[in-house]
């Protein structure tokens, strides 16, 4: 996790420790998942990958997209070192069941569900330190900048925004968010149709009425 000022200075960084990376890797391997391990900031665009399944189109797509930053993970991944996160790619038909299984195995981690932005249906299981989440980061930043929680609004589009949406005083989701999120939070236009701008206008309008 990082927060950057305009000059690019890293003012906060949190990593998975080596032992945590080893533990999470072994769990993902035990459940025969295809996954990637991203190096620490500022090199988190670089990753090592482990493939178990011969057919995983979304995994292949992500690997091809970032091929020049990728390397194959040795069979014995112990000793990889610290990492920003692990990311497993699960075909859509298995996503929900596998997600809950991994969460139960890795209770001391923050295991986040994300819908693949590449095919729009596969599940990405992202594994972070327990202290890393959007809501915890927002709370840290709000404290640092002395902003009260009631003055904070969020806009989300997928499951990886859920903890932030639940934390902020006012929350919106865009029209292209999953249906179960739209049933819980106020909905604005899609991200391609100015949804964030609409959320800002609606929030400012409510503040003017106070």
QUIFEN-V730144 format. One record per backbone hydrogen bond with DSSP energy under -0.5 kcal/mol. CO is the residue of the C=O (numbers start at 1). NH is the residue of the N-H. Records with the same first field share a line. If there is no record, write none. Layout:
CO->NH, NH
//
This chain:
1->14
3->11
5->8
9->5, 11
16->83
17->21
18->22
19->23
20->24
21->25
22->26
23->27
24->28
25->29
26->30
27->31
28->33
29->32
34->89
35->50
36->38, 87
37->48
38->84, 85
40->43
43->46
46->39
47->71
48->37
49->73
50->35
54->56
56->60
57->61
58->62
59->63
60->64
61->65
62->66
64->67
66->69
67->70
69->47
71->49
75->77
77->80
83->16
85->38
86->127
87->36
88->90, 125
89->34
90->123
91->94, 95
92->95
94->98
95->99
96->100
97->101
98->102
99->103
100->104
101->105
102->106
106->109
108->130
109->111
110->112, 128
112->126
114->124
116->120
122->116, 124
123->90, 125
124->114, 126
125->88
126->112, 128
127->86
128->110
129->132
131->133
133->137
134->138
135->139
136->140
137->141
138->142
139->143
140->144
141->145
142->146, 147
143->146
148->151
149->152, 169
152->169, 170
154->172
156->174
158->161
159->162
161->165
162->166
163->167
164->168
170->154
171->186
172->156
173->188
174->177
178->181, 182
179->183
181->184, 185
186->173
188->175
190->193, 195
191->194
194->198
195->199
196->200
197->201
198->202
199->203
200->204
201->205
202->206
203->207
204->208
205->209
206->210
207->210
//
